[in-house]
Amino acid sequence: MEDQQIVALYWERDERAIRETESKYARYLMTIARNILADEQDGQECVNDTYLRAWNSMPDNRPSVLSTYLGKITRNLAIDVYRKGTADKRQGSQYALSLEELSEELPGEIPASADSVEDTVMAGELSKAISAFLKGRDPQKRNLFISRYFFMDEPKKIAGFAGMNEATVRSILMRERRALKEFLEGEGFTV
């Protein structure tokens, strides 16, 4: 079934929308959740919660790209579960590893959560700056960066779908992190 038809089912409040979503996107969503959580059961709960969130949000939203919309919901849910989890569950998580890789390139003053107006504004400015950085990058490098730091794919998996060896992917990602750092410093962020 096409995405527009699935979205229409959500708008009609037809429960087939969830079955069709699961049929078409369950593996994709589970991959996102598993990359962040490194736990099958927590990942499955996030995917199930994604269907509920989609059901509750669709009358107000009509996503043009359903896969991206669902992927973002799953990613946010999985990050929330990760943050609430214990230190034991965090071991081996691609989320933890990718955050560690980026930690030297992102400004130290950016808070983990937006608890104040200033934090919210600063996080928004950082988000805009990173988006501007990515828009200016070569499409292949941008895709590698997004695969690693948004979808939390491991370098070996990225290498497989990019048709490169893992060492090349790691090298490109390292150079992209350095370029991001230079870009952010040029934008006035303290790194």
Helices and strands as residue ranges (DSSP letters): H 3-11, H 16-37, H 40-57, H 66-84, H 87-90, H 94-102, H 117-135, H 139-149, H 155-162, H 166-186
